[in-house]
Structure formats: C-alpha cells, structure tokens
C-alpha cells in the first residue's frame, strides 16, 4: 500500500460519505474536506451539517465550507499547497478552472454511470427511469465541461433485483466508485495510468429533477409508474392527487408483480404514514 497522498475531498451528501468510507478501508484519508455550507432543515429550520462534514469531523479532518468556489476559496486552497490530487463525489457545484489547476495530478470525479451515457444532474434516477440495467460507475478526470473529461477507470455493477430504489443504487455505485478510485490512485499519481478520451458522440445528458416530476397518474402504465416510485424514493418522492379536494398523497412503498403495481404505503397530506389499505378505507377510492 502506498503512503497516503495529500488530497482534498469535495462532496456533500451521503454518496460522498460512501466513497470516503471505501477510501478509508483502503488506507486513503483526505487532508481536507470541502463541502457545502450548513443549511436549515425540517419544519423547525434547524441548521444541519452536510453528511460529509459530519464524517470529516468524526475523523478530525479539517472542513472548508465556501458558499462559492470563488477567488477567495481558490486562494485558501492554494495556500495549503502542494496537493497531489483533488477528488470529487457529489459535491453539488461546478468546479471552475482555477480550482482544476491547483493539484499536481488534477481532479478525479466519481460519477455514478457508465460515461459518456447519463452525464449531468440526475444519472442515478435517470438510469432507473429509463430502465437501463447496464449500470456502473466511472472515475474521470475533470475538465472545464460537464462530465466531459477522459476516463481513468470504469466498473459495471450487477443489480440482482431490478429496479432498485435510487437510494440503494446510489450507495452501490458510490461504494464501487470508492473501491475503484482507491485501486486507481497508486497508478494515477506517478503517471502509470493514462486516461482515455470519452466517445462524445455517444453522450446523453440527464436533466435536473423538479418536484413536479414526482406526480403520477395511477391509470398510467404500471411499470412506468413503478420505475418513478423507485427513482424518486428520496426526492421529490412520487405522489398523486386524490378526490375532489385534490389531496396530495405520497407513495412511500410499492411492489410490481405479474404486470401490476401494488401500492403498499402512503402519506396523505397532513397525516402520518399508513398502509394503502388504511388509506382506501379512510378516504375511499
């Protein structure tokens, strides 16, 4: 095992934590973690630290939370040179060129799809929505364009029960990404691994998901609806409107068997989670 390189990790949600955990298992710990600022959460709007910050603090690793990767952020990162490498996994912000130029061996990004397919904002959800079962993760060298840089490593992942929930697929791909990243770093740093250019003609771009995307019509194709339920399990969640009063009902659990969609659990607006049978008994068809 090589000595731990001096690297910065950029990440914010749980996906970043999964990557960090896999790196740690293989002896790699960042010298600095860059993550989003704390944000108000929940009905009480209590300030909540991002999961990656909580992980870093539990490992006594310094945390930097710039609102933007502007000139002052770049100066702070440059002050702590030399850096061997930066690593990005679900940071949530575009990395500008002045940041790309700082580390000696560039910035490696853990992207949860088999690039060049499913670039952009929602690769995990889009793979489920499109029923794309050939899934995997890519380690790519970041350049100035979105998910455009050359590929350092790639790994396909078998998903035994398809379609998974997006939260499940995220963890599977992130952990695989952390694993192949750790395998790649010892060869990447001395230049023994050469990145391969993407076939840009085969690129597909995913869109940013909106809250409105979660609405479904229960009379639509059952399997298409099921794919949406699985893809949107964390956000925006899948919902329908019930009755003349247009009550919003969130679907939290469903199954698809023998060509039929069976809703198991729901949360009607203003109510606690209940079984779908309880909902029907209480609010009618």
N, C-alpha and C positions, 0 to 999 in steps of 0.2 A: 504494500500500500504506500502511495506517495505521501509526502508531507502535505498537510492541509494548505492549499493555496490561499492567498489573500484575495477574497472575493466578496462582493456586495450582492445581497439577495433583494430583489424587488418583487413584492407580492402583497396581497391584501386579504382575500377571503380564505375559506377552508382549503381550497385547492392548493394554495401556496403552502399551507401547513403540511399537506400530504407529501408534497415534493420535498420540503425541508426534512420531514421525518425519514424519508427514504435516503436522502443525502447523509443524514446523521448516522444511520445504520452502517453506512459505508465509509465513515470517518471524515466526512466533509461538513464543516460548520462555517457559516459566513462570519466575517469580521464586523459587518454592519448590515442591518436590515432597513430597507427603505419601504415605507408603506403609507397608505392614505391617512389623513388626519382622523382622529376620533370623531364620530358622528352621533347625533341624538337618535335614539331608537325607541320604539314602542310608544304606547299611549302616554306614558309619563315623559317621553322625550329625554330619557336619561342618556348622558354621554357614554358611548360604548366604544371600546378599543377594537380595532380590527383583529381577527383571529391570528394573523401573522405577527402582530405586535405582542399579543399575549404569549405566543410561543417564544418569541425572542426574549421577552422579559424573564420567562421561566428558565432560560438558558444563559441569563446575564449577558446578552448580546446587545450592544448599543442600537438604538432605534432612531431613525430620522423620518419625520413626517411632513414633508413640504406640501403645501397646497398645490403648487405647480413646480415643474422641473424647469425653473427659470434661471436667470443668470446667477442669483444668489445660491440656488441649490447646486448648480454646476460648480461654483467656487468652493462650496463646502466639500463636495466630493473630490475636487482636485487637491484641496489642502491635505487630504489624507493619502495621497499617492505614496508609493506605487501600488496599483491594483493589478492583479493578474487577470481578473475576469469579473464581469457582471453576469448575473443570472436573473431572468425574469420569468415569473409564473403567475399569471392572472393579477398583474399589478393594477390594471384599470385605467392607465394613462398611456398616451403615445410617448415613446422615448425619442426626444429630439437629438439631432446630430451632435451637438456639443457634448451630450452625455455618452453617446455611442463612441465618441473619440477618446474617452478617458482611459478605459482599461487596455492593458497591453495586448490581450487576445480577444478583445471585442465583447459583445453581449450575446449570450446564448439564451434562447427563449424555449420554454416548454409549451408546445402548442398541442391541444387535445384533438388532433385529427391527422389524417394522412395527407399532409400537404403535397400538391397545391390545392387539393379539394378542401372545402369548408374553411376558407380564410374568414377573418372578420369577427364580428361581435358575439355570435352565438353558435360556435361549432358543435358543442355537445348537444344542445337542444335540436339543432338542425339535422344532425345525423339521425336522431330518433324520429323527428317529424317526417323525414324523407325515407324512413325505414331502411336506412343504409347500414347493413350489418357488417360490412367490411370496415371495421373501425380500428383506430390505433392512435399513436402519439408520435410527434416529431420534435426533435431538437434542431432548431435552426439558428443561424447567425443573423442577428437583427441588422437590417439596413434601414434606409430612410423611408421605405414604403411599407405598407401594412402587410405583414405575414409574407413578405416577398423574398427574404434573404435565402441564401443557399442552405442546404440540408446537411447537418452534421451526423445525425443518426435518426433512425425510424424503426418503430416496432408495431406490428399488428397484434391485436389482442382478441382472443376468443371470448365471446359473451355467451355462456351456456343457456341462459333464459332471456330470450329477446321478446319484446323490448324492455330494457331496464328503465328504472326511473333516472332522470337526469342527475340527481344527486349521487346515485350509485355509479353511473357511468363516469361522472367527474372523478370520483375517488379512485376507481380502477385505472383510468387513464393517467391521472396525476401520479399515482404511485409507480406505475410503469415508467412514466416520464422521469421521475426522480431516479429510478433504477438505471435507466439507460444514460441519463445525464452523468451519473456517478461513474459509469463504465467508460464514458467518453472523455471526461476531463483529463485523465492521465495521458491520453494520446493527443488531445487537443492542445494542451498548454505548450508542449515542446514542438508542435507543428507536425506531428506524425500522422494526424488525421486531416484529410483535405475535404472541405465542404463541397457538396455537389449542387450545381445550379438547378433550381426548380424548372419544371416544364410549365411555363407561364400560360401557354395556350390551353392547358387543362384546368386552370384555376377556376374555382367557384367561390362566390362571396356570400356570406351569411349576413342577415340584417340584425339590427338591434331590436330586441323583442319589446313590445309595448304591453301595457296592462290589458288593452282591448284584444290582443291576440289570444287571451285565455278564454274568451267566450266561445261556447259551443252550442250547437243545436242538437238536441237529443235525437232528432229524427234523421240526422246525417249518417253517413256510413259509420258503422260501429267501430271498425278497426281504425279508421282515421281519427275518430274521437278518442279512442284508447291511446293512440300514439301521442295525442296532445296532452292527455292526462298524465302520461309518464314523462313527457318532455318538460312540462310546466309544474312539476311537483313542488318546487321551492318558490319560484316566482315566474309569471304572475299568478300561478295556480289556475286551474281550469274551473269554469263556473257556467251556470245557466240561469235564466230568469224564469221564475215560477209564478203562475197565476196572474190574475188581472192587475194585482198590485205590483207585479214585476219584482218579486223578492229575489235578491241575488243569492244563489246557493253555490257554495264552493264544494267541488268534489275532492275529497282527500284520499279516497281509496276505491279502486275498481279492479275488475278482472275481465279478461277476454277469453271466452271458451266457446268452442263449437260455433263460431261465427257470431256470437252475441256478446254485447257489452253488458256487464253486470256491475252496477254501482253499489259499493259496499258501505261507504261512509261519506257524510256531507257535513258542511257547516252552513246552516241558513243564516242570513243576515241577522245580527243581534243575538244569536243563540250559540249554545255550546255544540261541539261535535256530537253527532248522533248517527246511528245506522240509517241507511236509506229506507229500510222498512219502517223505522220510527218516524222518519220524515213524512213518508206517504200517509201513515196513519194519522199524523197530526195536521198535515196540510193538504192532503188529497192529491190526486193525480194532476 
